[in-house]
Amino acid sequence: MKPKIGIILPQHYLNPDFLGIEHLKIISSLPLEKIDSLIVDVKDIFGVLYMNIDSKYKNWRINKAYVSYFNEIIKLCAEYDIKKLFGVPCLYDNSITEESYFVVNEYKIVMPGIICPNKNEYKELLRNLFTEIYTKYNNDSFFLPFLRYIPFTKMGITCLCDDCNKKYKKTFGRDLNVENIRNDIIEFKNWTQWKCENIKDFVDDIRSGISEDINFSIELDIEPIKSLNQGIIINDGHDYKILAKSIDEFIIHYYDSSKLPKDIHSKSDLAFNISLLNVADIMSMNKPVSLFFWNIGSYNDFKKKYLLSKKIMPDYAYFLIFSNQTYYFEKLVEEGLF
């Protein structure tokens, strides 16, 4: 038994100028008859669109050189009956210029490119984008990466904008106060849970204005050291239990490090075991759960992650690979593993 295999094309954080050729090399080199799903971004964090649509925001721009590659990829997916998920990074967008959309930290610093989830105008932009893509490409499945807060340990407590303060006051009857959050453990817990509710509300608000047929897969980041330090409700606003009520599938951004233990239940690797417990907890919520392996350093590393996916048995195991790594699948076949 093995999970279904998916590929994630490297895109939303890379220079878009070389992506079309790179993606075509990947697709043409893969054993497509063995690939079950593909995640390809239709928009990146730089405001670049990769398909012909009517931009609903003045700073979003179409990479016209990529469109033909994108259409070729879609044709191949249809030919080989490969499920498509269109990636739309949500709360990170370096093309947004409206300062009122951005997160504000405890030092009253506005953080360009990082969007607060409580901005109704921005949510309307995304609703329009999802609806147009769904209508023009007849595709009902979307992958939502970057739908999270920045951990407050990195940039200070966020977000403290006027919209957040109004919502917090409506919920708790008092203003957002940094000193209270830092010094009162109950206030800290309330604030942490409140951020999780904001992420859920963000998804619900987008859903409220689009077709009920559209499916959302949300990216969860439970890299083990983060899971060890931050627990099940992690610092980026993801509470798996309440998110399960609003989304259709969890895609776990799993194990950034390439150093996997030799054994799946290695007694010497506490962080790894905690990550397994988190995966099991998410799998118990009666939603499809897939794993996403993105940091693949070598064939042996790829093989370890593939074998790990066979033990965990998610719905899909997604691998982010580059064109010089596609032969890894051939080696798995040669070894009788794939």
C-alpha positions in Angstrom: 0.0 0.0 0.0 1.1 3.5 -0.7 -0.5 7.0 -0.6 -1.4 8.8 -3.8 1.6 10.8 -5.1 1.5 14.5 -5.8 3.9 17.0 -7.1 4.2 20.6 -6.1 5.8 22.8 -8.7 8.3 25.3 -7.2 6.9 28.7 -7.7 5.4 31.1 -5.2 8.7 32.2 -3.7 11.0 32.0 -6.7 11.9 34.3 -9.6 9.1 33.9 -12.1 11.2 34.5 -15.1 12.6 30.9 -15.3 9.6 29.0 -14.0 7.9 28.2 -17.3 10.9 26.3 -18.7 11.6 24.7 -15.3 8.1 23.5 -14.9 7.9 22.1 -18.4 11.2 20.1 -17.8 9.7 18.7 -14.6 6.4 17.7 -16.1 8.0 16.2 -19.3 10.5 14.1 -17.1 8.0 12.6 -14.7 6.2 9.3 -15.0 2.9 11.1 -15.3 0.9 7.8 -15.3 2.1 7.4 -11.7 1.3 11.0 -10.5 -2.1 11.5 -8.9 -2.2 15.2 -8.1 -0.4 18.4 -8.9 -0.2 21.7 -7.0 0.6 24.7 -9.2 0.4 28.3 -8.2 -1.9 30.6 -10.1 -0.5 33.6 -8.2 2.7 34.1 -6.2 3.6 36.3 -3.2 4.9 39.0 -5.6 1.5 39.6 -7.1 2.3 37.7 -10.3 -0.6 35.8 -12.0 0.2 32.8 -14.2 -3.0 32.5 -16.1 -5.1 34.8 -18.3 -7.7 36.4 -16.0 -9.0 39.9 -15.4 -7.0 41.2 -12.6 -9.2 42.6 -9.8 -6.3 44.5 -8.2 -4.3 47.2 -10.0 -0.9 45.8 -8.8 -1.5 42.2 -9.7 0.1 41.5 -13.1 0.0 38.6 -15.5 3.2 36.9 -16.5 2.3 36.5 -20.1 5.4 34.5 -20.9 4.3 31.8 -18.5 0.6 31.5 -19.6 1.4 29.1 -22.5 3.4 26.8 -20.1 0.5 26.9 -17.6 -2.0 25.9 -20.3 0.3 23.1 -21.4 0.5 21.8 -17.8 -3.3 21.9 -17.5 -3.7 19.9 -20.8 -1.3 17.2 -19.5 -3.2 17.0 -16.2 -6.4 16.3 -18.2 -4.7 13.7 -20.5 -3.3 11.7 -17.5 -6.3 12.4 -15.2 -4.2 14.2 -12.7 -6.1 16.1 -10.0 -5.2 19.8 -9.9 -4.9 22.2 -6.9 -4.4 25.8 -7.8 -2.2 27.6 -5.3 -3.1 31.1 -4.1 -0.9 32.5 -1.3 -3.2 34.4 1.0 -1.8 36.6 3.7 1.6 37.3 2.1 1.6 39.6 -1.0 4.5 42.0 -1.8 2.5 43.7 -4.5 -0.2 45.1 -2.2 0.3 48.8 -1.7 -2.7 49.7 0.6 -1.0 50.3 3.9 -4.3 49.8 5.7 -4.2 46.1 4.8 -0.9 45.3 6.6 -0.1 43.8 9.9 1.0 46.2 12.7 3.3 44.9 15.4 3.7 45.9 19.0 6.2 48.6 18.1 3.6 50.2 15.9 5.6 49.2 12.8 3.5 48.5 9.7 4.8 45.4 8.0 4.5 45.7 4.2 3.6 42.5 2.3 2.1 40.8 5.4 -1.6 41.1 5.4 -3.9 41.1 8.4 -6.7 38.5 8.2 -9.3 41.0 9.4 -9.3 43.2 6.2 -12.7 43.0 4.4 -11.5 44.8 1.3 -8.7 42.3 0.8 -11.0 39.3 1.3 -13.2 40.7 -1.4 -10.2 40.8 -3.8 -9.6 37.1 -3.1 -13.3 36.2 -3.5 -13.2 37.8 -6.9 -10.0 35.9 -7.8 -11.3 32.5 -6.7 -14.6 33.0 -8.5 -13.0 34.0 -11.8 -10.5 31.2 -11.8 -13.3 28.7 -11.0 -15.4 30.0 -13.8 -12.8 30.3 -16.5 -10.8 27.1 -15.7 -13.6 24.9 -14.3 -11.3 24.0 -11.4 -12.8 23.5 -8.0 -9.7 22.8 -5.8 -7.5 25.4 -4.3 -4.4 25.2 -2.1 -4.0 28.1 0.4 -0.4 28.5 1.5 0.8 31.5 3.7 -2.6 31.6 5.5 -1.1 32.3 8.9 0.3 34.8 11.3 4.0 35.6 11.8 5.1 33.9 15.0 5.2 36.7 17.6 8.7 35.6 18.7 10.1 36.9 15.4 8.4 40.2 14.8 6.8 41.1 18.1 3.1 40.7 19.0 0.9 41.2 15.9 -1.5 42.3 14.7 -2.5 45.5 16.6 -4.2 47.5 13.8 -7.5 49.3 14.4 -9.6 46.5 12.9 -8.0 43.9 15.2 -8.5 46.1 18.2 -12.2 46.6 17.4 -12.7 42.9 16.9 -10.8 42.0 20.1 -12.8 44.6 22.1 -16.0 43.2 20.7 -15.0 39.7 21.8 -13.5 40.4 25.2 -14.8 43.8 26.1 -11.4 45.3 26.4 -8.6 46.7 24.2 -5.7 44.7 22.8 -3.0 45.4 25.3 0.6 44.2 24.8 1.5 44.3 28.5 -1.5 42.2 29.4 -0.7 39.7 26.8 2.9 39.4 27.9 2.3 39.4 31.6 -1.1 37.6 32.1 -1.1 34.0 31.2 -4.9 33.9 30.8 -4.8 36.9 28.5 -2.0 35.3 26.5 -4.1 32.1 26.1 -7.2 34.2 25.0 -5.1 36.2 22.5 -3.6 33.0 21.1 -7.0 31.3 20.6 -8.4 34.6 19.2 -5.8 34.6 16.5 -6.9 31.0 15.6 -10.5 32.2 15.3 -9.4 35.0 13.0 -7.8 32.5 10.6 -11.0 30.4 10.6 -13.1 33.5 10.1 -10.9 34.5 7.2 -11.7 31.2 5.4 -15.4 31.4 6.3 -15.6 35.0 5.0 -14.1 34.1 1.7 -16.4 31.0 1.4 -19.5 33.2 2.1 -19.2 34.9 -1.3 -18.2 32.1 -3.7 -19.5 28.9 -5.1 -20.2 26.1 -2.6 -18.4 23.7 -5.0 -15.0 25.2 -4.4 -12.7 23.2 -2.2 -10.0 24.7 0.0 -6.9 22.8 1.2 -5.0 24.7 3.8 -1.3 24.5 4.5 -0.3 23.6 8.0 3.3 24.0 9.1 4.1 21.5 11.9 7.9 21.2 11.4 8.8 19.2 14.5 10.9 21.8 16.4 8.0 24.2 16.1 5.5 21.6 17.2 7.8 20.8 20.2 8.1 24.4 21.2 4.6 25.6 20.5 2.2 22.7 20.9 -0.9 21.7 19.1 -2.2 25.3 18.9 0.8 26.8 17.3 1.9 30.3 17.2 0.7 31.1 13.6 -3.0 31.0 14.4 -3.8 27.4 13.4 -6.1 25.5 15.7 -6.7 22.2 13.8 -10.0 21.5 15.5 -11.8 24.7 14.6 -10.2 24.9 11.1 -11.6 21.4 10.4 -15.0 23.0 10.4 -14.2 25.4 7.6 -11.8 23.7 5.2 -11.9 20.6 3.0 -8.4 19.2 3.4 -5.3 19.6 5.5 -1.9 19.6 3.7 0.8 19.4 6.3 4.0 21.2 5.4 6.1 18.4 7.0 9.6 18.3 8.2 11.7 21.1 6.6 14.8 19.4 7.9 16.3 16.6 5.7 17.5 14.7 8.8 14.9 12.0 9.5 15.4 9.4 12.2 16.2 5.9 11.0 13.1 4.5 12.6 9.6 6.0 12.5 9.3 5.6 16.3 12.9 6.5 17.2 13.0 6.8 21.0 15.9 9.3 20.7 14.1 11.9 18.6 11.5 13.6 20.8 10.6 16.3 18.3 10.0 13.8 15.6 7.7 11.8 17.8 5.7 14.9 18.8 5.3 15.7 15.1 3.9 12.2 14.6 1.4 12.7 17.4 0.3 16.0 15.8 -0.2 14.3 12.5 -2.3 11.6 14.2 -4.3 14.2 16.0 -5.1 16.0 12.7 -5.9 12.7 11.0 -8.5 12.0 13.7 -10.6 15.0 12.6 -12.3 13.2 9.7 -10.8 15.4 7.0 -8.5 14.3 4.2 -4.9 14.8 5.3 -1.9 15.0 3.0 1.8 15.5 3.6 4.0 18.0 1.8 7.8 17.4 1.7 9.6 20.4 0.2 13.2 20.4 1.4 14.6 17.4 -0.5 18.4 17.3 -0.5 19.3 14.0 -2.2 17.9 10.8 -3.5 18.4 9.1 -0.1 16.5 12.0 1.5 13.7 11.6 -1.0 13.6 7.9 -0.5 13.3 8.3 3.3 10.5 10.7 3.0 8.7 8.5 0.5 9.0 5.5 2.8 7.9 7.6 5.8 4.7 8.6 3.8 4.0 4.9 3.2 4.1 4.3 7.0 2.0 7.3 7.9 -0.4 6.8 4.9 -1.8 10.3 4.2 -4.3 10.7 1.4 -1.5 12.2 -0.8 2.2 12.6 -0.4 3.4 15.7 -2.2 7.0 16.3 -3.1 8.5 19.6 -4.3 11.1 18.7 -6.8 13.2 20.4 -9.4 13.9 19.2 -12.9 17.3 17.7 -11.9 15.5 15.5 -9.3 12.8 13.9 -11.4 14.9 10.8 -11.9 14.4 10.0 -8.2 11.1 8.4 -9.2 12.9 6.1 -11.7 15.3 5.0 -9.0 12.3 4.2 -6.7 10.9 2.0 -9.6 14.3 0.3 -10.1 14.4 -0.6 -6.4 10.9 -1.9 -6.5 9.5 0.7 -4.1 7.2 2.7 -6.4 
